Amino acid sequence: MSVLVRDGLVAAMGEEVAAPAGATVVEGRGRTLMPGLVDMHVHIWDEAELGGYLARGITTIRNASGMPFHLAIRDRIAAGDLIGPRLITTGPILNGHGPNEQINHMLVDTPEEARKAVRKQYAMGFRRLKVYSNLSRGAYDAIREEAQQLGMTIMGHPVEGVREPGMPRDKPFNIKFEELLDDHYVTMEHMESVVWHGLRNELDEDKARALAKEIAAAGVPVDPTLLAFYGLMRAAETKGEYLHRPGVELLNPFIVPMLKAEYDRWSNEDVASARRYMDFYKRATKIFQEEGVLMVTGTDAGIFSNVPGDSEITELRLLTESGLTPYQALQAATWNPARALHESDRVGRVAPGYRADLILVDGDPLSDATLAGSPDAVVADGRLLSRDDLQALRAGAANPPLERTETNLMAGLAAQGG
């Protein structure tokens, strides 16, 4: 079968399709052409990191903590002025004051503060919101109401309400998990967050299955991000050696020093406990798949030791280790994100009229899903990138200019009032 790409779209495909005069011909015999991969949860700190994703066959990324420079990068990619995967971004993370607040969060505690923050993000140009765990009920309700009025979407952590002593074991969260299921989350992030809130951190497979049935019935997609906790566990298992493995040079050097406290903590965490939680998150992922929850791939790449691009391939491996078939894992990385984002009429398939985000893979990824992460060629929005191009992009992803990263972040914090 031949596939003809023209003007950024799959124009035609079939056994009788011939190459037009002047077309670039790529021989695919013995290889597999498939949709480009999607990482639904990344953290971009500099444009140089984009090459790390393309080199691993990732043609769409969703940035989960936005600043104004992300909008500029998004537009430059779309215009063809910057080589990178298609970039989707939320605005700055919305959270309340509490145990997990961070410097890059927009902190809102009252309904009035929440409405003002949502309107500010809209004025900045964002149309997607990310919510975090410790928003108060009043602030969260105001965010939802304002977002609905403005036509903005919501993704993020399951919102708990203000966390109080004794939660979750001795008392339930202020906002019940079940209350969130009709709030139209685009995706709910992190299996550990779902277990923490939805199961009140009980590692109970029967309760996990009952919860999965509720989530599936509500039609809420889940992004397990198994890789995120896996990296923490590996840091504990290796007493920190995992943090120095090949590939970490792609982590932004401006951000890495800020993570020292987390590195030190997890390098000394209890290994048996970390393994027990990791094993349960994988079992829960399999249960969710069995019960029909729409699963997508995300990695939290760009923070802790989650390497841009590489993390997606580890996520595919973790999904298959959890019991998903390679086909199901690849669906989670291609077609399922298109469904979650309501874009299944134009991305996520190799079909006429669909966006030409494609990867050419040596071998059969249906026997080993991780093969998708070593493409021989990538087509990103119709632009052909050879293996040499991809290697150069990956090399360029290491050591971005510190001054540019600092300028972008400081400007972003100033813009959001941080």
C-alpha positions, -999 to +999 in steps of 0.1 A: +000+000+000+012+035-007+003+067+012+004+101-004+009+131+018+001+166+005-003+199+022+000+184+057-027+158+052-030+122+040-043+128+005-047+093-007-037+057+002-041+023-015-024-002-038-029+019-069-017+053-055+012+065-076+038+091-067+031+125-084+060+140-104+085+156-081+073+138-050+097+126-023+094+088-022+102+069+011+105+032+007+086+015+035+088-021+025+092-044+055+083-016+079+051-003+095+035+030+090+013+042+119+000+073+135+024+094+154+024+090+192+008+114+217+021+123+251-009+138+270+010+151+300+044+169+296+061+200+310+080+220+285+106+245+298+123+254+265+118+249+228+149+228+225+132+200+243+108+196+214+133+176+194+135+149+221+098+141+215+100+140+177+130+117+179+109+092+197+080+094+172+058+117+194+040+141+171+016+157+196+022+168+232+000+184+257+018+207+281+002+206+315+014+239+331+013+267+307+029+301+304+027+327+277+059+314+259+041+281+254+014+299+233+042+315+212+059+281+207+026+265+197+019+292+171+055+290+157+051+252+153+017+256+136+031+282+112+060+259+103+086+283+117+097+258+144+102+221+141+083+203+169+054+181+177+019+197+177+017+215+210-015+217+230-012+236+263-033+243+294-029+276+313-011+278+346-021+252+372-050+263+394-046+252+430-053+264+465-029+270+493-020+238+510+005+209+512+011+206+474+012+243+463+041+252+440+057+284+428+043+280+393+007+275+405-020+302+403-033+299+439-070+307+445-089+301+477-122+319+471-148+318+443-139+354+435-102+347+431-110+316+410-132+335+386-106+362+382-079+336+375-099+319+349-108+352+331-071+361+333-060+329+317-086+334+289-074+369+283-038+355+281-050+333+252-054+299+270-085+278+263-077+248+285-075+247+322-056+224+346-070+219+381-050+206+410-058+186+441-064+211+469-088+236+454-116+245+478-151+235+469-160+271+463-130+279+441-134+247+421-172+253+415-164+289+404-137+276+380-161+251+364-188+277+361-165+304+346-149+278+322-183+268+309-193+304+303-161+310+284-160+277+265-128+264+282-121+228+290-108+213+322-082+185+329-061+176+358-059+160+392-091+148+409-100+178+431-102+169+468-111+202+485-091+216+513-070+188+528-074+184+566-056+162+591-068+126+591-076+126+553-080+102+537-079+073+561-098+087+591-121+111+573-133+114+537-122+143+514-143+174+513-152+168+477-162+132+470-145+116+440-179+106+425-189+143+424-162+149+398-175+123+373-200+146+356-177+176+356-165+169+320-128+164+327-110+160+293-088+136+312-082+128+348-045+126+356-023+101+374-034+066+386-018+074+420-041+104+423-071+084+413-062+057+439-055+083+466-088+101+461-111+076+445-101+047+468-089+068+497-055+052+491-068+017+498-050-008+476-081-029+471-087-045+437-124-051+442-129-014+451-107-005+421-129-025+398-161-009+412-145+026+408-134+017+372-170+008+363-182+042+376-155+061+357-162+041+325-200+047+328-193+084+332-171+085+301-141+101+319-108+094+302-079+085+325-042+092+320-024+068+343+011+083+339+026+051+353+060+064+344+058+092+369+056+069+399+079+044+383+107+070+382+102+077+419+103+039+427+135+034+406+152+063+424+144+045+457+155+011+444+188+025+432+195+050+460+195+077+434+216+061+407+186+060+384+187+098+383+220+097+364+211+072+337+217+079+300+191+103+286+188+126+316+209+151+297+177+160+279+162+173+312+163+211+314+194+221+334+176+252+348+149+230+364+170+201+376+187+220+406+152+230+418+144+193+422+172+184+446+149+180+476+127+156+457+157+137+444+171+134+480+137+123+494+131+096+468+166+083+469+160+074+505+123+063+504+112+028+516+117+005+486+092-022+496+064+004+500+072+020+467+071-014+449+038-022+466+022+010+453+037+006+419+024-029+416-011-018+425-011+011+401-003-014+373-030-038+384-055-009+386-045+001+351-053-033+338-087-033+357-095+001+342-088-012+307-109-043+313-139-022+325-138+001+295-122+032+308-107+052+280-070+052+287-044+077+272-006+079+275+010+106+295+043+108+313+049+140+333+080+143+311+102+173+319+100+170+357+117+148+382+138+125+360+111+120+333+131+124+300+113+141+271+105+115+245+121+085+262+094+085+289+066+077+264+084+045+254+088+035+290+051+042+295+042+019+266+063-008+283+047-003+316+012-005+301+020-039+285+036-051+317+003-041+334-015-065+311-026-044+281-018-059+247+006-039+225-024-029+204-042-015+234-011+003+245-006+018+211-043+028+210-037+047+243-009+066+225-027+074+192-064+069+188-076+073+224-061+107+228-079+118+196-111+106+211-104+123+245-096+156+228-127+152+204-104+152+174-111+117+161-123+131+128-089+145+119-061+129+139-051+096+153-054+075+121-036+069+089-065+077+066-074+102+038-082+136+051-064+130+084-035+151+096-002+137+083+014+129+117+030+096+109+059+074+120+077+047+100+088+019+122+111-010+115+093-042+124+059-049+139+049-027+169+019-050+175+044-075+188+064-050+208+048-016+213+081+000+223+093-003+187+072+027+180+098+048+199+126+042+174+112+054+141+131+053+109+113+084+098+087+108+111+062+129+093+051+158+115+023+179+100+034+168+065+071+175+071+094+145+065+121+139+090+147+112+083+165+092+109+195+116+106+172+145+112+157+129+142+191+121+157+201+157+152+169+170+169+176+147+199+211+159+202+199+195+200+174+189+228+202+186+254+215+216+272+191+244+261+202+280+268+198+286+305+192+323+299+163+317+275+147+293+300+151+317+328+137+346+308+106+325+297+099+313+332+103+346+350+081+363+324+055+336+328+054+339+366+051+377+363+023+374+338+003+350+361+010+370+392+033+344+407 
